[in-house]
Amino acid sequence: MVKAIAKSIAFACILTMAGQTQASVFNIVATAADDTTEGGYVVTNDGEYNTDGSARTVGTGFSGQFVDTVYTFRLPDLNGESFQSAEFNFTVWLEQGVAPTADLIALRISDSNTVDGTDHQAPGTLAVDSILTAAGNSGGDFVTTGNANSTLNAWLGNNYTAGHYAVLALQAKWNPGGSRNRWLLYDDAGNSPPAILTINTVPAPSLPADFDGDGDVDDADFGLAFASFTGPNEGPPTLAAADLDGDNDVDDADYGLMFAAFTGPGVAANVPEPGAAVMLSLLAVSSTVRLRPNRGLSNRAVLAFAPRV
């Protein structure tokens, strides 16, 4: 039933989410000049690695072995705001040979920034399959994941710990044959611009269900909750705050709490106890016919089947 309601208001939610503003942007630079905080490290399958920042590459080395570059980024304190999204940016230049393919792998979030040979081809979360390809990249390309990569956002959002290190790897995945088929992580002027991890935030909700922190519960908050839907016992959700009843998922019970809290734009939010939300969910089921699927969700429609208590 809630899924049907979600379909009827999807367009309205998309429009509202598109108009959101970000509270802050944090640009975290990986630079080998400051290895005590973050850096870029080259690792190969013979156990070798370096931390001096020279010849950061991904592909194959002199003997044809895979070469990866692993970056560490020290996660900043978000000053009371909430993580919203992230993007990973870098620049590449094809040095020579046939351009190899490479994946972006999220390895770990750790209190240590130590990188060594064991990080070569290490398992992790596949954030971008074939972020570098022969067909998709050329010399001096700026490469970015963008801030809508759901895998990277979920990995960082669910594990974010200020002061710890996000460890990301550009892992070679295909050897075209021979040696020195590799990308240099340089620009076309021969410089080695650092990789940058950009963190976007929103104000932390001062009230439950006010997910965008603007002091009310309206269609924008519903859009964020619907995007985080998991179903019962299928968590964790990508937006932890949407788990209003604290059972590690976002399902119809959480939507019942949201319906009860709905105020409309500019009206202070209020969330009832879960018991009241169950009754409101039943009211929502019995009154869904009042919604017109082609008109989106209006304040009047929500209040018609989910009155405040």
N, C-alpha and C positions, 0 to 999 in steps of 0.2 A: 504494500500500500504506500509506504513511504517512497519506494522507488518510483511509483507512478507519479506521486507529487513532485519528486525531484525532476522527472522528465518535463513536467508542465512548467517548471520555473527555471529550467536550465538556462534559457536565453537571458532572462533577467539577471540571474546570478553571474553569468559570464560578463555582462555589461558592467555590473557593479564592481566585480573583482578587477576588471580592467582599469577602473578609475582609482584604485587604491594608491596611496603614496607610501613610499618607504621612509621610515624614520631616520635610518642611518645606513651608511655604506662603509665597510671596513675593507681596505685593500692590504692584504698580507703578502709581503714580498719574500720569496725564497732566494736568499743570497748566501753564497759560500763565504763571503767576507765576515759573516757573523755566525759561525757554526754553533755557538752556544744557544742560539734561538731557533734558527731555521737555515736550510741550505738545500743545495742540489748535489746529488751524489751519483756517480756512474758505477754500475755493478755489472759483472759479467759472470758467465757460468763456470769460469775457472776460479771463482772466489775473489777475484781482484776487485777493488773499488777505489775511488779517489774522492777527496773532499776539497780539492783546491779550486774547483770551479772551471778547470780547463777541459776543453773537448767534451762538453756535455753532449752526448749522442744517444740515439736509439736506432737499432738495426743490427748490423753485424760488424765485428772487429777484424783485425788483421788475419786471424786464423779461421775466420768464418763463424766464430761463436756469437751467440746472441749477446747484445749489449742493451741494458736498460738504464734509464735515469730515474732515480727516486728522489722526490721532493718532500721536505718536511716544512710544515707551516704552523707556527705557534698561534693557537686560537686566542683571540683577545677577549677580555671581559666586555660583555655587550651592554654594560651600564644599565641594567634593569630592563632592557628591551628583549624581545623574543626573536630567535632565529626564524627567518622567512625563507631564504634561498641562498644559493652560492653559485659561483661560476669560476672555472679554472681557465686561465689564459696563458699562452706562450707563443713564441715565434720560432719557425723552423726554416732551414735551408738545406736542400739536397746537396750533400758534399760531392758524391760520385757514385757510379754504379747504378743499379736498379733500385728504385725507391721501395723500401720494405713497408709492410703494414705494421701497425702498433696499436695496442689497446690502452685505454686509461683505466687503471685498477686502483680502487680505494683499498689500501692495505690495512690500516688500523688507525685508531686514535689512542695515543699513549702518553704517559707522563715522561717518556724518554724520547729524545730525538736521535738516538743511535741508529745508524744505518750501516749494514755490513753485507758481506757476500751472501748471507742467507736470504736477503731480500730479493736476490735475483730470481725472476720468474716465480715469485712467491704467490700463493693463492690469496684471493681477496674478493672484493665485490666489484664486478664488472660495471664500471660507470659509463663508459662509451666503448662500444665495439668498433674496432678499426677507426680510431680517431685520426690516424694518419694512414693514407692510402696513396698508391701510385697515381690513381686517377683524380683524387680529390685535392691534392696539395702540390704546390710547386715552390720555387725558391722565394724565400722571404715572406712566406705566408704567416699571417696572424691567425692563430687557431684558438677557438673558444668553445666551451661547452654551452654557453648561454646560461641564463639563470632559471631555465625551465626544465632542467634535467632532473626528473623525478627520482631517479636512483641516487644520484649524488646528494640531492636535497634530503631524502629520507635518511641516508647514511649519516650525514652530518647532523641533521636535526635530531635524530634519535640518540645520538652519542655525544653531542656537543658538550665539551668540558673546557671552560676557560683555563688557560695556562697549560693545557696539554697540546700535543702535536698531532695534526692531521697529516698522515703519511700517504702520499699518492705516487703511483709509479706509471711511467710511460714504458710499457713492456713490449719488446719486439715479439711478433707472433708468426712471422713468415720469413724464411730465408730464401731469397730468390736464387741462391747459389753463388759460390765464390766468397770473396772477402770484401770488406769495406763497402757494403751496400748499406748506407746509413744516412740518417738525418742529423745535421748539426742543429742544436737548439740555439741558433744564432739568427740575427737579422741579416739582410742582404748587404749590410756595410761591414760584416765581419765582427760585429759586436755580439756579446752574449747577454741579451736582455733577460732579466730574471722572470721566472714564472710567477704569476700573481694569482692568489686565491682571493676572490671578492666575496664578502659576506654581506648580505642585505638583511635588515631587521625591520620589525614593526614594533610599536609600543606594546609592552606586556599588558595583557588585559587586566584592568583593575577590577573587573567583575566577571564571574563565570559566564560563558557564552558570548561575551564581547570580545571576539577573537581578533578583531582589527584595532582594538584599543581606542575606539572613538566615543565610548561612554554610552552606547546603546546596543540593542540587538536587533539587527535588521537584515535585509536581503544579502548584504555583503557577508555577514557572519554565517548565514545559511550556506552561501556558496562555498566558503572555506570548509564548513563541516561536511557538506556533500562530497567535496573533493577528497575527504579523508575517510569516507565510509569503508569499513572493513567487513561488517557482518558480525554476528555473535561469535566470540572466542576466536577471532581471526586477526587479532592485533599483533604487534602494536600499530596504532594509526600513525600516519605521517604527521598529523597535527595533534600532539599529545593533549593539548588543552581541550580538544573536542570530545575527549573521553570524560564526559561530565559526571558519570556515575562511578568512575574509578575502577572499572573492571577490565582495563587494558584492551578495549576495542571501541569502535564507534558503530553503534547499531540503532535499532528503533527506539530503545530505551533512552539513548542520548538525544535522539530527535524529539522525543516526548518532552524532555527537559527544555530543549530549545524552543519548541512551540509554546510552552508555558511562559518562557522568558521573553518572547517576542514583544518589542515595544514600538518598533518603527524608528525611523531616523530622528535623532536628537532627543529621544526620551530615555531616561535613566533605566538601566537594565536591572532585572530582578529574576532570580532563579529559585523555583520552589523546591520543596523536598521531593525525593524520588517517588514517594507514595502518591503525591498529587500529580506527578508527571504521568504515572500509569493511567490515572483516570482521564487525564487530558488526551493521552494517546487513544483511548477508547472513543472519546468524543471526536477526535480527528478522523478515526475510521468511519464512524457513523455519519460524518458530515462532509466527507471528501467530495461527494457529488456536487457540492456547491462550487467547486473549482472548475474553471473553464480552461482546459489544457492549452489553448492557444493564446492565453493572455498573460502568462507569467503569474508571479505571486505578488499580490498587492497587500498593503497593510490591512485593508478591510477584509480580504479573503481569509487571511490568517486569523484575525481576531474573531471571525465568524465561527470557526471550528475549534479554536484554541483560546478561549477566554482566560484572562489572567485570574489567578486565585491568590 
